[in-house]
Amino acid sequence: MPGATSFYRCAGPNCGILRQQNDRWWLMWTSFAEFNQPVLYLTPWNDEIAQNEGTLHVCGELCVQRLQSQFMGNIRAAQLRRSTA
């Protein structure tokens, strides 16, 4: 569990607000291992998961959507680079 001095800042593009105790935040992370391809995970806030390395702390729907869009764009750009190489 995070200590009293723990704080989380939104990872959303151009956001960075600090999480307050009663906020309804989300957690996002990516993985490649399980399916041998990039996968984006999204879950409601959980103190234990929030501490995991690579977890993004996200303040709400708009920032989640922006990060999802970046993820999808990065995947498509990488596929295009591989197909033209």
Phi, psi and omega per residue, in radians:
M1 nan 2.484 3.111
P2 -1.175 2.526 3.131
G3 -1.374 3.126 -3.100
A4 -1.107 -0.434 -3.110
T5 -1.623 -0.013 3.133
S6 -1.251 2.459 3.031
F7 -2.512 2.738 -3.123
Y8 -2.259 2.430 3.131
R9 -2.006 2.412 -3.113
C10 -1.094 2.337 3.137
A11 -1.519 -0.011 -3.135
G12 -1.071 2.551 -3.140
P13 -0.983 2.224 3.117
N14 1.012 0.529 3.134
C15 -1.904 -1.636 3.076
G16 1.391 0.210 3.134
I17 -1.179 2.695 3.126
L18 -1.501 2.512 3.120
R19 -1.326 2.344 3.035
Q20 -1.749 2.852 -3.050
Q21 -0.978 -0.729 -3.036
N22 -1.687 0.127 -3.130
D23 -1.177 2.658 3.107
R24 -1.841 1.343 -3.067
W25 -1.569 2.922 3.131
W26 -2.134 2.813 3.081
L27 -2.148 2.432 3.127
M28 -2.324 2.593 2.996
W29 -2.772 2.848 3.129
T30 -2.078 2.756 3.099
S31 -2.608 2.671 3.076
F32 -2.068 -0.440 -2.923
A33 -1.132 -0.801 -2.986
E34 -1.094 -0.718 -3.028
F35 -2.072 0.113 -3.119
N36 1.030 0.548 3.013
Q37 -2.771 2.801 -3.085
P38 -1.170 2.346 3.135
V39 -2.310 2.398 3.098
L40 -1.842 2.240 3.129
Y41 -1.904 2.523 3.125
L42 -2.444 2.305 3.122
T43 -2.594 2.658 3.021
P44 -1.049 2.810 -3.094
W45 -0.930 2.390 3.067
N46 -2.556 2.127 -3.054
D47 -0.986 -0.673 -3.115
E48 -1.202 -0.825 3.136
I49 -1.138 -0.610 -3.119
A50 -1.010 -0.457 -3.109
Q51 -1.508 -0.190 -3.101
N52 -1.186 2.456 3.098
E53 -1.062 2.376 3.116
G54 1.542 -0.093 3.125
T55 -1.378 2.303 3.067
L56 -1.682 2.353 3.138
H57 -1.735 2.132 -2.960
V58 -2.223 2.283 -2.973
C59 -1.314 -0.376 -3.109
G60 3.097 -2.972 -3.002
E61 -1.045 -0.768 -3.094
L62 -1.090 -0.801 3.130
C63 -1.185 -0.633 3.058
V64 -1.051 -0.800 -3.130
Q65 -1.090 -0.723 3.128
R66 -1.102 -0.778 3.140
L67 -1.176 -0.666 3.086
Q68 -1.094 -0.731 3.124
S69 -1.101 -0.733 3.082
Q70 -1.068 -0.786 3.135
F71 -1.019 -0.856 -3.113
M72 -1.121 -0.736 3.111
G73 -1.097 -0.709 3.112
N74 -1.118 -0.684 3.131
I75 -1.120 -0.848 -3.126
R76 -1.104 -0.710 3.129
A77 -1.107 -0.715 3.115
A78 -1.152 -0.697 3.098
Q79 -1.109 -0.715 3.134
L80 -1.139 -0.758 3.097
R81 -1.034 -0.735 -3.135
R82 -1.176 -0.657 -3.092
S83 -1.303 -0.399 3.137
T84 -1.713 -0.069 -3.112
A85 -1.421 nan nan
